[in-house]
Amino acid sequence: MSSITSFDSQSVRAWTDPQDDTSARIPFPSAFVLPPRLPLGIRQLDIDNDANIRARTMANNITSQSADYHVMTWGGTKLYSGIVNSLNLAPYNLEFSSGEVTRDLKGADDPTSVRVDFERPFISPPTVIVFFSHIDLDQNYNWRLKTSATHIDQEGFTLNIETWWDTILYEAKVSWIAYPSDRPEVWSTSVNTMEVRPYDRPQTTASKAVTFPTSAGFYKKPRIFVGFNWFDINCKHNFRLRAYVDNVHVGGLTWHIDTWSDSIVYSAGASIIAIR
């Protein structure tokens, strides 16, 4: 069994009242027999640019029925709002593997890629989807960060956390989920604003309709998980980024990646999972 939970900091406080730790106890859509695994992904952030861009998400006090969800910051950063999603996976559901990797890139020679080994090998190379749950970037340079999964085989994969140009990344945490590529009623993809416009023509909105392949086999509207996997944002204005979907039906959905006010987003991407 699996389900999806979303926590919006603005369900607890107004965006005009930034706090270091905003949390709420949220019940799962259906109770589990045992506490589930909760891979987390950020899908919205609004952070002031007068300090480093720091955001951390967490779920704790996990029971079979609910968990405490947190959207946090530290070190003087003002986090106006944030939304975190979790894909709630039953611990006995062995079709899905999940985990997280933290990379501390303070040193110029620190590696940006790490090999991840599955706890249980798959019969064939699985589908692997990755997304950010924690970021910490220097305020003084444009915020550029991306993650991906490569060299996927039955035993594991390479998880990449990369930046470019003069961006300074202090730390990032990526959650990952792997599942059999031929599993019915699960579909995932990575989308990017550069599918609809070039990076040098920033706009406040980007969207695109996506059709599920017939192999997905959805017979009713699936539930949707969304998490950031890429962004390139001008540091002269606040970090404002939102990814979401609408028009969800058995045949597809429309994804959106937006910003607002005076923020400048050159490009951004998200991982999307649809599951029955």
N, C-alpha and C positions, 0 to 999 in steps of 0.2 A: 504494500500500500504506500502511496505517496500523496503529498498535498503541497500547497504553496501558501506561505504566510508573508504579509507585507506590513512593515511598521514605518509610519510617517511621523517624524518628530513633531509636526504641526498638529497631530491628533492629541498631543499632550500640552504643547505651549505654542504661543504665537512666534512667528519668525523674527519679530522685533525684540524678542527676549532670549538672545543666544545664551546657551549654557554649555558647560564642559561635558555633561553627561545627561542625556535625555533618554528615558526608558519607560517601558510599559510592560505589564504582564499580558500576554496575548494567548488566547486559547487556539489550539489547532482546529482546523475545520472538522476533523474527526479524530477521536482518541486513538492512540496506538496501544498495543499490548505492552510495549516497553518504550523508554525514551528514544526518540528518533535521532538520526544524524541530521544536522542542520547546516549544510554549506550555505554561506552567506554571500550576497552580491549587492553592491551599491548601485542604485539606479537614479538617484537624484542627489545633488549637493548644491548648496548656496553658501559660499565661504568668503569672508572679507579678505581683500588682498593686502591688508596692513600687517600681516604676519604670515609665516609659512602656511602652506596648504596642508593641513593635518586633519584627517578623518579616520576614525576607527569604528568598526561595527563589531558587535558581540552578542551572543545569545548564551545565557547561563541559567542556572536553576531549572534545568530541563527535566520535565516529567513526561509521562505518557500523554498528558492532556494539554500542557501549555509550557511556555518558556518566557523568561524575561529578555526582551530585545532592547539593545542599546545603540544609540548613535552618539559618538563621543569625539571630543577634540582635547587639546592640551597646549601648554606653552604660550598662552595668550592669544591663540587663534580664536576668531569669532565665527562659529558655525551657526548660520541663521536657520538652516533647515537641511534635512536629509531623509532619504527613504532607503531602507534596506529590505531586500527580499530573501527568503530562505526556501529552498526546495527540501521539503521534509521527507526523509527517507527512512523507512522502517529498518531497524538494525538487522532483521532477518532477511531482508530483500537483497540477496547476494548477486542479483543481476547488475546492481549499481555499485560502483566503487566511488569513493569521494575522499577528499583530503584538502590540505592547504599547505602552501609554501611561503615562507617569508624570506625576502632577500634584503640584506643591508648593503647598500651600494655606496657607502661613504668613501671607500677607497677606489681610486681610479682603476686598479687592477682586479677588483672583485668581479667574479664571474656573473654574467647576466642570464645564464642558463643552468639548469640543474636537471639531472635525470631523476624521474619519479618511477618507482617500481610498484606495481599493483600488489596488494596483499594476496590476491588470488589471480592467477593468470586467466586471461580470456581464451576462448577457443580460436578466435581470429582477432585481428586488430579491431579494437572498439572505436566508437566515436568518443572523443574527449572534448569537453567544453570548459572554458576558463573565464574568470571574471575577478575583478578587484573587490576586496573587502576592507582594505586599509591602505592609505596613502600618506606620504609625508614628503613634500617637495619644497624647495627653497622659493621664497616669495619673489626674488629679484630677477628671475629668468622665466621665460615662457614655460608653461606647464605641459610637458610632452611625455607621455607614458603609454606603453602598449604591452599587452601580454598575449601569448599564443602557445599552442601545443603543436609540436612537430615530432618527427621520427617516432610515430606511434606504432607499436607492435603489440603482440599478445602479452608481453611481460611488463610493459610500461611505456613511458614517453618522455620527451624533453619539454620542460616548461621554461618558457622564455619570458623575462621581464626586462624590457628595453626602454631606453630613452634616446634622444638624439639632439644634435646641435649643442647648445650651452646649458641645457636644463640640468639642474642638480637634484638628484633623487637621493633622499636619505634612507627611506625604507618603503617597502610595499609588500602587501600580503595578497596572495591570489588563492582563491578557492577553485577546485576542479571537480568535475563529475565525469565518470566514464561509464558507458553502457554498451551492450551489444549493438553493432551497427544495423543488424536486421531485426531489432526488437520492434514489434508493432506498437502503434499508439504512443510513440515517442518520436519527436522530431526536434532538431536543434540546428542553429545556424549562427554565423557571425555577420553582422551588418555594419555598414559604415556610411557616413554622410558623403564620402567621396564616390559612392554609387550614383548619387544624384547631382553632385556639383563638385568642381575642383576645390582643393584646399585654399587657393588664393582668391576665392570668391565667397568669403564667409557670409552666412545668412543666419537669421535667428531660428529658422525652422528647416527641417529636412524630414521627408517621409517617403515611404515606398510601400506599395502593396506586394505581398508575397503569397504565392500559391504553395500549399503543402503538396509534396509528391503523393501519388496514389499509394505508395508503399507505407505511408504514415498510417493509413487505415483508420482515421478517426470517424466514429459513427455519431458522435455528439461533440459539441463545442469543447475544445480542450482548455485546460488551465495553462497560464503562461507565466514563466519566470523571465526576468530581464535583469542584466547586470552589466556595468561598464567593462569594456576590455581595451579601450583606446581613447585618448584625448590629446588634443593639441590646442591650447588655449592661451590667449594673450594675457600676460601678467599685469598689465596696466589697469585692468578692471577686475571686478570680483569674479571668482570662480563660480559660474552658474551653468549647470548642465542637468538636463532631464532626459531620460529615455523611457519610453512606454509604448504600449500597443493599444490599438482599438480595432473595431470592425472584425473581431475574432469570430470565426465560424468553422464548420467542419472542413472547409476547403482552403482556409488561409487566414491571413491577418494583414494589418497595416502597421508598420513600425514608424515611430517618431523619435527624433533626437533633436532637442530644442535648447535654446538659451533665451535670455530675456534681458530687459533693460539695456545697458551699454556694453555688456560682455561680448567678447569677440572669440568665437569658436572657429578655428581653421578647419578642424576635422574632429570627428568623434565616432566611436564604435561601441557596439553592445553585443553581448551574447544573449540569445533567445532560446528558451526551451519550451516546447509545447508538449503537454503530457495529459493523458486521460485521467 
